[in-house]
């Protein structure tokens, strides 16, 4: 069975990518996995100090991102497996793709970052040994 991996950060670009991933999963009769990575370059692992509240909020945001994709997928009768983790997004996306043996990785062209970290989609596409779909910001959501 095919497996589609969607990497999301909840941005409008990621929502376009989610719609594309759902269509791909449905067309291929594939499992859809959703991954949201809390970027450790910006946020540390959670601990007891108040400085880590932003990390906890980012984790909560990750769960919300997955829930949003799950709602979209329910409308298309596609089942979603979701996971939030900590790390450097391209590294975590590629490692998870290996772990689940994803046939395709779907990611938005841009992300929701205070500063640009060099393009997650581009980094994944450059390093992946499998199909990668980078959904353009200009792509219609047909």
ZIDA-V471787 format. One record per backbone hydrogen bond with DSSP energy under -0.5 kcal/mol. NH is the residue of the N-H (numbers start at 1). CO is the residue of the C=O. E is the energy in kcal/mol with one decimal. If there is no record, write none. Layout:
# ZIDA-V471787
NH:CO:E / NH:CO:E
This chain:
# ZIDA-V471787
4:31:-3.3 / 5:104:-2.6 / 6:4:-0.5 / 6:33:-3.1 / 7:5:-0.5 / 7:106:-2.5 / 8:6:-0.5 / 8:35:-2.6 / 15:11:-1.8 / 16:12:-1.8 / 17:13:-2.1 / 18:14:-2.5 / 19:15:-2.2 / 20:16:-2.0 / 21:17:-2.9 / 22:18:-2.6 / 23:19:-2.1 / 24:20:-2.5 / 25:21:-2.8 / 26:22:-2.5 / 27:23:-2.7 / 28:24:-2.4 / 29:25:-0.6 / 29:26:-0.8 / 30:25:-2.9 / 31:2:-2.2 / 32:79:-1.1 / 33:4:-3.1 / 33:31:-0.6 / 34:81:-3.1 / 35:6:-2.9 / 36:83:-2.2 / 38:36:-0.5 / 38:85:-3.5 / 39:37:-0.7 / 40:38:-0.6 / 40:87:-1.8 / 42:39:-1.6 / 43:39:-2.3 / 52:49:-1.3 / 53:50:-1.6 / 54:51:-0.5 / 56:52:-2.0 / 57:53:-2.5 / 58:54:-2.2 / 59:55:-2.2 / 60:56:-2.4 / 61:57:-2.4 / 62:58:-2.2 / 63:59:-2.0 / 64:60:-2.0 / 65:61:-2.5 / 66:62:-2.1 / 67:63:-2.2 / 68:64:-2.3 / 69:65:-2.0 / 70:66:-2.5 / 71:67:-2.1 / 72:68:-2.1 / 73:69:-2.8 / 74:70:-2.2 / 75:71:-1.3 / 76:72:-0.7 / 76:73:-0.8 / 77:74:-1.3 / 78:73:-2.5 / 81:32:-2.3 / 83:34:-2.0 / 85:36:-2.0 / 87:38:-2.2 / 89:87:-0.6 / 91:88:-0.5 / 92:88:-2.4 / 93:89:-2.9 / 94:90:-2.3 / 95:91:-2.3 / 96:92:-2.5 / 97:93:-2.4 / 98:94:-2.0 / 99:95:-2.3 / 100:96:-2.4 / 101:97:-0.7 / 101:98:-0.6 / 102:97:-2.3 / 103:3:-2.5 / 104:3:-1.4 / 105:131:-2.1 / 106:5:-3.4 / 107:133:-2.4 / 108:7:-0.5 / 109:135:-2.2 / 113:111:-1.1 / 123:119:-2.5 / 124:120:-2.7 / 125:121:-2.7 / 126:122:-2.6 / 127:123:-1.6 / 128:124:-2.1 / 131:103:-0.9 / 133:105:-3.2 / 134:132:-0.6 / 135:107:-2.6 / 135:133:-0.7 / 136:134:-0.5 / 139:136:-1.1
